Amino acid sequence: MFRKRPPPEEERRVRANDREYNDKFQYASNCIMTSKYNIITFLPVNLFEQFQEVANTYFLFLLILQLIPQISSLSWFTTIVPLALVLSITAVKDATDDYFRHKSDNQVNNRQSQVLIRGSLQNEKWMNVRVGDIIKLENNQFVAADLLLLSSSEPHGLCYIETAELDGETNMKVRQSVSVTSELGNQNNLASFNGEVVCEPPNNKLDRFCGTLYWRDKKYTLTNQNMLLRGCVLRNTEACYGLVIFAGPDTKLMQNSGRTKFKRTSIDRLMNTLVLWIFGFLVCMGVILAVGNAVWEREVGTLFQSYLPWDPPVDNFLFSAFLSFWSYVIILNTVVPISLYVSVEVIRLGHSYFINWDQQMFCSQCNTAAEARTTTLNEELGQVEYIFSDKTGTLTQNIMSFNKCSINGQTYGEGTDPLGPQPKRLDFTPFNPLADPDFCFYDDTLLVSVKVGDSHTHEFFRLLSLCHTVMSEEKSEGELVYKAQSPDEGALVTAARNFGFVFRSRTPGTITTTEMGRPVTYTLLAILDFNNIRKRMSVIVRNPEGRIRLYCKGADMVLLERLNPCNQELMNITSDHLNEYAVDGLRTLALAYRDLSEDDWEMWSESYRCAEKATNCREDRLAATYEEIEQDMMLLGATAIEDKLQEGVPETIAVLSLANIKIWVLTGDKQETAVNIGYSCKMLTDDMTEVFIISGHTVQSVRQELRRARERMIQLSRTREGGKEEGMEGWGEACFTGNGFKEGQEGDGTGREEGVKQLQCPTPPAPAPPPPSDLMDSISGEFAIVINGHSLAHALEADMETEFVLTACACKAVICCRVTPLQKAQVVELIKKHKKAVTLAIGDGANDVSMIKSAHIGVGISGQEGIQAVLASDYSFSQFRFLQRLLLVHGRWSYLRMCRFLCYFFYKNFAFTMVHFWFGFFCGFSAQTVYDQYFITLYNIVYTSLPVLAMGIFDQDVPDQRSLEYPKLYEPGQLNLLFNKREFFICIAQGIYTSVVLFFVPCAVLSDATQSTGVPLADYQTFAVTTATALVIVVSVQIALDTGFWTVINHVFVWGSLGCYFAIMIALHSQTLFRIFPNQFHFVGRAQSTLLQPVVWLTIALATAICIVPVLAFRFLKVDLKPQLSDTVRYTQLVRQKKRKPVGRGVGDTWRGVGSVSEGRLGARRGSRRSGYAFAHQEGFGELITSGKNMRLSSLALATFASRHSSNWIDTLRRKKHTHTHTPPSASGECSPAPSTISGSVPPLSNSSSVLGGSQDTPMEEEKGPSPGQNTQTVLRSSTQTTAALASDTEAAAPQGSCAGVLTPTAVRSHGGDSLGGWTITLGTVQEALFSWKARATASNSPGPASDSKENSQIE
């Protein structure tokens, strides 16, 4: 592992069956080692790593100081015990992890492989395989190293492999040996093989290999199609032989196993800063006390020199002060708690297990549970502001179905209406015994067209059966299994199969099909490979009659421009069909063909062979050659494939939007497809104020379009608000030259305008500079922006970043189309850089890995595209809908618990430590400790550790159902309200106040107190026991007040720790231990004598009351005068439990009035949105058709919700936060009320309006539920609105002019005035409001209040 290797290889030379020749190059062995330690190196290496932590190094430094007797007033074990505990726990964890790595390494290294040695096959362990060996692989065996395929049991030297361990793709791929070695099928021939391979040095490029085989004075080109990489599994191949090229750490698998970027949370970074501040505070206290020591020694200490002389090294007061400084650094070191980091890791581990154990995030269909793959990011799940999502496989199922098609101007396929009569599914079995029984199609006219022999229809399906890279496996006669590199291809080939054109098998030179029951074999002449630039693929085949034809399928916009001019009329009709398919959000391809003469083929094939053999610019030459032949084609038609949304995607997006989380979709699909999927998942709605398209091809045009969009936002925002606002002049009056497409608005009731239209405006004058951030922040209205890949490339340039962020972050929805994997990562980095917000990326495929690694939090979907995204992620599950529970429940709880833990942790340590500081002024600054040294040792690791851990692991403010019902509860985490520098100073101020009380109250009381016998109590040990007992009781009562959710564990830990303190103290002060260790236990009998004095208990009670009563009073007033939303939710839950409606008047009831939902409101959408090219093929199939590379699909979706408007304290803080940033925050919801989906003309909600509709005099009609035929739309309201409704009802119940009860964080204006009231709200009105909201939420499909059976959950 550590041996010195030659300079980086420029090329690698490997000679078969010649170990001596290969050994001189000192190539790596095939033994892998992912472990970090061994038995000898574990202790020194692990300790070295642990002392990289500043805290551990700091405490090691303290331990060294304590070993110096002149400055240490504490025994060394007060530091070494907790330090050893921390180091031991971490070492055990590291050793366990490394043990499993050793176990995995041994398992892999000891696998058996058959190696050809001296003409015979011998079993060797993988670790003993060397470069240049020839290995025999059998079916279902793992490939031991990177091999050059020499021969195979299959014809033509083919073998089939599965690469799931490399790229997560589970479909089969095919490799082929070089033709000259494919005949070396037996051991004797292979034993005599002495070919030499010269190739590229080791690298991590999985899809590329370049080399040359020299054998018998000839050379043969080697490519990736000749290689079997380590980690692959041999499938459907009896046996094959390969030559080891790269071994062990040089294999491409190991080259790609680099360390994942370490991610730290914002709380981690803040904690490190605070610890440094605390250390500075510690130094300041040490300096103050050292100066006090110098003054005291000079002014007073000299009077005691006769019987309290200085220790021998001390000869003056300055040196005494110097030693005193270090003594106090030792004594006061507990303000920097050594157990903090260990406690944090234990809490995070507990949170991770809660995620893994959550049955509501378990997918029974695929038997997959949610998994927290890291334990360091849990609390950051509660602070996410931006979500970046892939589309295909993430928002959609990535399960494609052949839905519609257009053939020669005739469209086929009928959409199913869920409310209407269901069409009959076609039965293909009588017509075609080879049909796939799972294939669904409902339009029998297409089947009739096939049966009557329509030539265009036959040619259409013949193209689908020939132009692809699917592999076929026939397990038994007629039982076909297709191995497609993408669901798109599988759906198209399966459609051709059911309509009578069955793809059966293929070889490198032929394709065998069954056409209408008749077997036909075509000669495969060439494959014109797919890539992201061409966006199409073609095959050239010769039919049995000798006719040569090119078949092509690809993106409609690319393919239509390469048609023969005679296709113009058919092209117009087909384009109209494509527009119709686009409205349904279908994925489309256009199909065409071209007949070739023998002369055309011979001429083109010559140039093709030259381009294929080129060593320089090979890809460019091939692309030019393909372009030459793919011209003058004849249009056949188009296909439309449906990629269905996953379950619960619209509802999840709506709930996350209510939590003020911005969702951006980054997809490789075309703009039209992305837009329509956006509508499908309700990310885009017809009620949006405007949707802007950014499609410029130059930097200047993109800049103008972005600025026009901002001008339009400001103009519309000012119009909505009914007047000019200061700072908007010059922006709103500018002529709008926007390029957005505007959603139609209701007119006379006959319909809407075209759903999407491009606005063309004259060129504006020179654009003005960007508007100020606060102006963009004040925008009201719901906007969306759609930007294409080529425009995004310009928008991501350095001088355009601010323009793009300024515009995009003011929108509620952002869709980026045609983006590359690199651009996905760049967009994430852009938001991280400019918004300083926590980002989350979620995807399911290999092209999402860069985005997942770039975001603060990466989430992998274990779906149809393998596990590559999961392997790179921090969290994984199987359905997008689980994301709302991960964030709103687990994330919010983790953040809440961690913040409460940290606040209490710093509080209790300052309360404990600062007592020493005050005592210093009364002990001549002599560095005398207040407490017994054993109390100092056990305080943080025994007496107070378990209660705070229990709170950090189990605490919750509201139940999980309420967290989902009230998404606004999530916002404090986004604003970092629960633990920041301000909260930290409040905690330490409370700790310092507690220390003052704990020191001065016992000091004042005991100074004049006496025992019942008249003996004074004013002695040091009595004071120490009293203060320590009061401290433990105060911090125990404090954590009892801080705990919001009590479990059995909390009770046991809190009260058990208190009891443990008394038991241990009595034991340590016993005479038994004193007799055994007389020099260690000096407080003999002090606990019993002190605690038997009533005045001591009165002192403890007084100190406890003085510490706790102000806290209680402050919290009561805060909840009464300025309640947070969580306080409101808890109170309303209490109301529900104390007084409930009679059965039959509850969850199912629906209120109808001004706030009712209009039928079919979201469904009325028409327009011409071309569905995008969705054939997300990958490049690399032209070399060999059977080398099927998996296609990568992408997709997008998002949802929106009904009207919301808030002006509460959170929004005020949000505005303040964004005022200090360079770029404005999104104005997607907080500053701008969204158009409502309720019927009628409803104005935006304001502080004086009721969510329940109208004024307080508006009557509301109650009904038991919606009628059976009613299509009630989902209405999701923010929790702020919900609680505003409660307050509104309260106003209605209160007399005019009285103070209305305020139940929300927002001051709701009553009809009588603007004053804030207390909890003056009747239970009846609260219940009325709550149940009317609940009924509306229950009537929708979105997550709402839990059922009645769950209402009696425990109140925190």
Salt bridges, closest charged atoms under 4 A:
GLU9 OE2 - ARG5 NH2 3.82
GLU9 OE2 - ARG12 NH2 2.94
GLU11 OE2 - ARG13 NE 3.23
ASP18 OD2 - ARG15 NH1 3.58
ASP23 OD2 - ARG130 NH2 2.29
GLU49 OE1 - LYS36 NZ 3.48
ASP97 OD2 - LYS93 NZ 3.75
ASP98 OD1 - ARG101 NE 3.17
ASP98 OD2 - HIS102 NE2 3.39
ASP133 OD2 - ARG19 NH2 2.69
GLU138 OE2 - LYS136 NZ 3.95
GLU162 OE2 - ARG235 NH2 3.48
ASP167 OD2 - LYS173 NZ 3.74
GLU169 OE1 - LYS173 NZ 2.92
GLU196 OE2 - ARG13 NH1 3.29
GLU196 OE1 - ARG15 NH2 3.50
GLU200 OE2 - LYS252 NZ 3.61
ASP250 OD2 - ARG5 NH2 3.24
ASP250 OD2 - ARG12 NH2 3.00
ASP268 OD1 - ARG348 NH2 2.77
GLU345 OE2 - ARG348 NH1 3.36
ASP358 OD2 - ARG885 NE 2.55
ASP358 OD2 - HIS890 NE2 2.58
GLU371 OE1 - ARG373 NH1 3.83
GLU379 OE2 - ARG348 NH2 2.42
GLU385 OE1 - ARG1214 NH1 3.92
GLU385 OE2 - LYS1217 NZ 3.03
ASP390 OD1 - LYS824 NZ 3.49
ASP390 OD2 - ARG1192 NH2 2.59
GLU459 OE1 - ARG462 NH1 2.52
GLU459 OE2 - ARG549 NH1 2.42
GLU474 OE2 - ARG504 NH2 2.61
GLU477 OE2 - ARG504 NH2 3.64
ASP488 OD2 - ARG587 NE 3.38
GLU489 OE2 - LYS553 NZ 3.07
GLU489 OE2 - HIS1177 NE2 3.65
GLU515 OE2 - ARG462 NE 3.14
ASP556 OD1 - LYS670 NZ 3.94
ASP556 OD2 - ARG1170 NH1 2.82
GLU561 OE2 - ARG562 NH1 2.93
ASP584 OD2 - LYS404 NZ 3.08
ASP595 OD1 - ARG549 NE 2.55
GLU598 OE2 - ARG542 NH1 2.38
GLU606 OE1 - ARG609 NH2 3.02
GLU627 OE1 - ARG536 NH2 2.75
GLU627 OE2 - ARG562 NH2 2.99
GLU630 OE1 - ARG534 NH1 2.76
GLU630 OE1 - ARG536 NE 2.72
GLU647 OE1 - ARG881 NH2 3.94
ASP669 OD2 - LYS391 NZ 2.60
ASP669 OD2 - ARG587 NH1 3.18
ASP686 OD2 - ARG752 NH1 2.98
ASP687 OD1 - ARG1161 NH2 2.79
GLU690 OE1 - ARG712 NE 3.28
GLU733 OE2 - LYS724 NZ 2.50
GLU746 OE2 - ARG1161 NH1 1.83
GLU753 OE1 - LYS757 NZ 3.41
GLU782 OE1 - LYS812 NZ 3.53
GLU797 OE2 - HIS794 ND1 3.42
ASP799 OD2 - ARG703 NH2 3.36
GLU801 OE1 - LYS833 NZ 3.11
GLU801 OE1 - HIS834 NE2 2.95
GLU803 OE2 - ARG707 NH2 2.42
GLU803 OE1 - ARG710 NH2 2.73
GLU829 OE2 - LYS832 NZ 3.83
ASP844 OD1 - ARG1192 NH2 3.70
ASP848 OD1 - LYS824 NZ 2.76
ASP848 OD2 - ARG1192 NH2 2.97
GLU865 OE2 - ARG1192 NH1 2.40
ASP874 OD2 - LYS263 NZ 2.79
ASP932 OD2 - HIS1069 NE2 3.84
ASP955 OD2 - ARG900 NH1 2.46
ASP957 OD1 - ARG892 NH2 2.62
ASP960 OD2 - ARG885 NH2 2.87
GLU965 OE2 - ARG962 NH1 2.74
GLU971 OE2 - LYS968 NZ 2.95
GLU971 OE1 - ARG1214 NH2 3.90
GLU983 OE2 - ARG982 NH1 3.27
ASP1019 OD2 - ARG1086 NH1 3.99
ASP1042 OD1 - ARG1115 NH2 2.60
ASP1127 OD1 - ARG1130 NH2 2.49
ASP1149 OD2 - ARG1145 NE 3.60
GLU1183 OE2 - ARG618 NH2 2.03
GLU1230 OE2 - LYS968 NZ 2.55
GLU1230 OE2 - ARG1204 NH1 3.15
GLU1261 OE2 - ARG1152 NH2 3.16
GLU1262 OE2 - ARG1145 NE 2.58
GLU1263 OE1 - ARG1152 NE 3.76
ASP1314 OD1 - ARG1309 NE 2.97
GLU1328 OE2 - LYS1141 NZ 2.35
GLU1328 OE2 - ARG1145 NH2 3.49
ASP1348 OD1 - ARG1140 NH2 3.66
ASP1348 OD1 - LYS1334 NZ 3.96
GLU1351 OE1 - ARG962 NH2 2.86
GLU1351 OE1 - ARG1136 NH1 3.18
GLU1351 OE2 - LYS1334 NZ 2.22
